[in-house]
């Protein structure tokens, strides 16, 4: 009997193809570095000394294997799921499209960042940022698709359009898309806002939920005073109200936030704190050390992707009466 290519085998084949292409191109030479990268022998932006050969930053490059491992484990877990054990309404079990997209995006984070740290080219920076955006769009767009009563087809259309637009905008206009928008950063706030609406939707919440974005921005060092004092540079704060505008009704499911959601948040915040120390300007920078803060950032954020995967798998459908009652309070 002919064996079909399972999603896990497809992921492994894609990774194998990437490895072959990476080595083949690297042996020929990476070409000119991006304008913001340091020359060979100097210290890179992410503290590690730049080396010649296949990997400009070996430790930071190999630290991305954490994403590959996390994503492959997700594929393995999904392959072992049995339909009888799937909670009603949960789309993160088995070989369902959303579950596979999430696992694929987690895997993609690895090669995406590897190319950036390994080659120091503009293409590397582009695909690194593209992989981050391709991942972070999934959880908040999924929540909004439920709150906005989208079909799966609509979700994938919107997801594809946003990813394609970002890829085009970054390539031709730069990291801020030419409009001062760091989509990955803003998506962190939109994710939390959408999660608040998913849990506590109400007509009033649709109005005040955007304020949650200011709290998230403050955690990452951008205060409300700074935002409101310079609306020209921080115009993107209007996007904090996009989830409320889309969320026309309460969620049809519930998620269990302990332990996985909070473990993911905690892992990411610890990783971010370490990330701040992993630059060439920080006093803790040790460019020739095998222990690099940026590599640890990669490993901890890979752990966060796993935690959020497990969190999304806790979802279960609520009774229609409960949703109707919440709508009745409008």
Secondary structure, 3 states (H helix, E strand, C coil): CCCCCCHHHHHHHHHHHHHHHHHHHHHHCCCCCCCCCCCCCCECCCCCECCCCCCCCHHHHHCCHHHHHHHHHHHHHHHHCCHHHCCCCCCCCCCCHHHHHHHHHHHHHHHHHHHHHHHCCHHHHHHHHHHHHHHHHHHHHHHHHHHCCCCHHHHHHHHHHHHHHHHHHHHHHCCCCCCCCCHHHHHHHHHHHHHHHHHHCCHHHHHHCCHHHHHHHHHCCCCHHHHHHCCCCCHHHHHHHHHHHHCCCCCCEECCCCCHHHHHHHHHHHHHHHHHHCCCCCCCCCCCCCCCHHHHHHHHHHHHHHHHHHHHCCCEECCHHHHHHHHHCC
